Amino acid sequence: MYKLDILIAAYEYPLGIKRILDSLGTVPSNVRIFVNDNSVTNSTRECIQNHPLANRVIYQHNSPGLEAVNNWNNLLKKVQAEYFILWHNDDWPVEINFLSILLDELEAGYDVLVLNQYVSKIYEGRLYPHMPNLLKKIIVDNLPTFLFRRNVLGAPTVLVVKQNFITNFDNRLKFIVDVDWYVRIFENRSLKIRICDNLSIMSMPHQNSITKSLDGTIKQLLESESSLLLSQGRSSLFLHLNSPIYTHERMFSFFEKLVWILFRIVLLPWKTLNQLRKKSHLAF
């Protein structure tokens, strides 16, 4: 049986695909790499064909292209390995020996690994951490629905999940599609979860990213998608705070937002102290 399936969703960003493949180094036979490409051009296909790992990549060009979330679900259908990780083409590993460390971690038999995420400011040669691991552990272990309000984990790339717990993304959603996926995974209270401090993903959204495409509509999407989930029977205080109707909900939402802003300010020294600078063992 394969140990790990690496699922990569591609769209008009061959540099991102190259970065991911470059970072993998030597890929053992128990690891498979899938690329589902929504690009209109052949740039991603050509990038893969010219890469040393070309013969290890199982490539699919979607024509016509799929909606982004449907592309992710299409990748999930291909999973046969014990574990999988889903990568966007603008996220890639920090550590040069990322894959070998990850495979070692998987031997412990955890159901889900939660990796670090760093937000890159490449022009400064630094990476800034997204959120402290202690906060992630508290939320994941005790209050996963808080992710509807504040995504303390980051991109889906930070999760390595056992095939037994695979679940599709909700293709009705755009903005909270990833956190809804996290919540449905972590609502299984029997999961054996490890918060990894030795494996990290860097994220540098490019101009074709989903996040960039939602600029200007995020507030409306957050409200409408939260309302949709509530109407479908998903009960969560934090969905109500995203789409407040009553006065007490609006007051609570305002108070939570104020506390979160203060928390982010307090985090600034921590982010500075824990930034990563370019070093020989890092892949940036």
N, C-alpha and C positions, 0 to 999 in steps of 0.2 A: 504493500500500500504506500502511496505517496505520503510524505510527511507534510508538505506545504504547497499550496497553490497560491501563486502571486497573481492577482487580478489587476490589470492596468486599464483604466478608461482613458482613451486618447482623443484629443480634438485639436488639430491644427497647432501642435506645439512639439515638434520633433526634438527640440533642445531638451525639453523636459523628459521625454522618453529616453534620450541618450544618457542624461544624468542618472536616471534610475538604473538603466542597464549597466552603466559604468560602475555604479556603486555596489553592484552585486558580486563582482569578482568572479571567482570560480563557483559555478552552480552545480551542486551534487545531483546525482540522478534521481533522488527522491523529492526533488523540487521541480515544479512546473511553472512556466511563465505564460500567461495569457494576455494578449493585447486586443481589446475591442476598439476599433478606430472609427470615430464618427466624422473624420475629416473629409472635406470635399476634394482636397488636393491629394497627391500621392507622397507628400513630404514625409509623413510618418512611416509609410511602407518602405520608402527608400532609406530612411534612417535605420530602420531595423535590418534591412537587407545588407547594409554596409557595416553592421556592427559585428564584433567577434562572437556575440551570443546569438546570432541570427538563427542558427539551427536549433536553438533551445526555446525560441519564441513561437507560440501557437497564435498566429495572427488571424484576425477577422476584420474585414472592412465592411462596415454597415452601409449598404446602399439600397434604398435611401437611408439616411442617418436616423438613428433612434433618438427619442427624447433622452436627455442625460440620465434620468432616473431609470428609464427602461433599459438603457445600456448597462447600468450597474447590475440590474436584476438579471439581465442576460448573462453577464459574467458569473453571477452567483450560481446560475444553473449548471455551470461547467465544473463546479467544485466536486472533486472526488477524494482529495487529500484529507488527512486527519485535521489539518488546520488551513485557514485561508486568511489572506490580508488583501484588502482592496485599496489600491492606490489611485489617486488622481495624478494627472501628468505634471502637476506643478508642486508635488510633494516628493521628497526623496530623502534617503537615510543620511544621518549626520556622520555616523561612524564608518570608517573604511571597511572594517571587518563586521559590518552589521549582520549579514546573513549567517555567518558562522556563530555569532553570539546568540542570535535569535533561535537557531536550531538547537543550540545547547539548552536554552531556556525552555524550549518545548518538551524536552525530555522529562521535565518535572511533572508533566501531566495536568497543568492548569487548564481550565476551560476557556478563559479569556486573559490575554495579556493586554495591559493598557500602557502604551509607550508615551514617552515625552514628546511634546511638540514645541519647536522653536520657530519663531517668526523671524525671517531673515531680513536684514538690512545689508545686503551684499556690498553696497557702495561703501559701508563702514567696515566691512570685513568682520561683522559681528552677528551673533544670533541671540535673540532675546527669548527667554522661556515664556510659555503661554500661561501656565498656572502651576502652583506648588503641588507636588505629589500628595501631600497630606490632605489638601482640600479635595483632590480627586477621590482619594480613598474614602473620605467621610461621605461624600455625595454618592459614590457608586455603591458603597456598602449600606447606607442608611436612607438616602433620599434621592433615588435616581430621577424622579420626576422634576427635581429642581433644574435638570438639564433643559427642560422646556423654557425656563426663564433665563438661565445663564449657561452657555455651553463652555464648561470648564475643561472639557476634554480636548476639543479641537476638531480637526478633520477626521473622517472615517478611517484614514490611513493609520491612526494611532491604535486601532483595535486589531488584535490577532485572535481569531475566534475558532473554536472547535466546530467541525462540520455539523455535529449533533445539534448545535444551537443556531444553525443558519436560519435567517428569516429575511424576506424580501423588504425592500424599501417601499414606502407608500408613494405610488406615482401620482397621487393627487396633490402632493406637497412639493414645494420648491425651496422655501427658506428653512423650515424646521424639519426637513426630510431626514437629515442626518441625526438630529437629537431624538426624533421620534424612534428611529432605528435603535439608537443606544438604549432608550428607555425600555423598549420592548425586549431587548436582550437582557438588561440588568434587572428587570422585574422578576426574572427567575432567581429566587432567593437562594437556590441550592448551588449556584455557580461557585466554582473555585477560581478566584480572581487574583492576579498578581499585578501590582502597579510597578512597572519596571523603571528603575532609575539609571539603567545602563544601556538603554536603547532609545534613540531619539529620531524624530522625523523633523525635517525643516520644511517650512511652507513659504512659498513666495508666489501668490496668485498672479497670473499673467492676464493680459487684456481679454483673452477668450474664456476666462474662468466663469463659473456659474455665479460666484459671489459678485464679480464685477458687473455681470449682466443684470443683477438685481438692484443695482444702485438706484436710489430714488423711489423704490417701491417696497423697501424692507418693512417699514412700519405697517403699511397696509397688509402686506402678506402675513406678517406675524399675527395681526389681529384676525384676519379672515381664516388662516389655517388653524389657529387655536380654536376659533369658533366651530370650524368644521369638525375637529376632533372631539370637541365637547358634545356636538350634536350627534356624534356617532357613539356616545357612551363612554368616552375616555374621561374619567373623572380625575382632575388634578387642580389643586389650588393655583398652581403656577400657570396653567392654561387660562384660568379665570383672570389672573393678573395681566396676562398678555392681551386679553380682550375684556376689560372691565365694563360692567354694565351699571352696577349699583354704586352708590356713593362710597360705601365702606371698601369696596374693591378698588376704586380709584385712589382712595387715601392710602390703602395698604400698598398699592402699586407704586405710588409716589414715594412712600417711606422706604420701600425696598430698593428703589432706584437710587435714592440718596445714600443709603447704606452701602450699596454696591460701588458708587462713585468714590466714597471715602475709602473703601477697601482697596480699590484700584490705586488710589493715591498712596496708601500705606505700602502697597506692593512695589512701588517704583524703585526704592533702594534695593529690594530683593532681586528684582529683575536685572538691575545694573550689576549687582554682586555676582549673579549667576549667569551672566551673559557668556557666550562662548566666542572666543577669538580664533582666528585661523591658526590651526596647529597641524602637525604632520599626520596625526591619527584621525583627523576630521576630513570629510569628503566635501569641503567647500573652499 
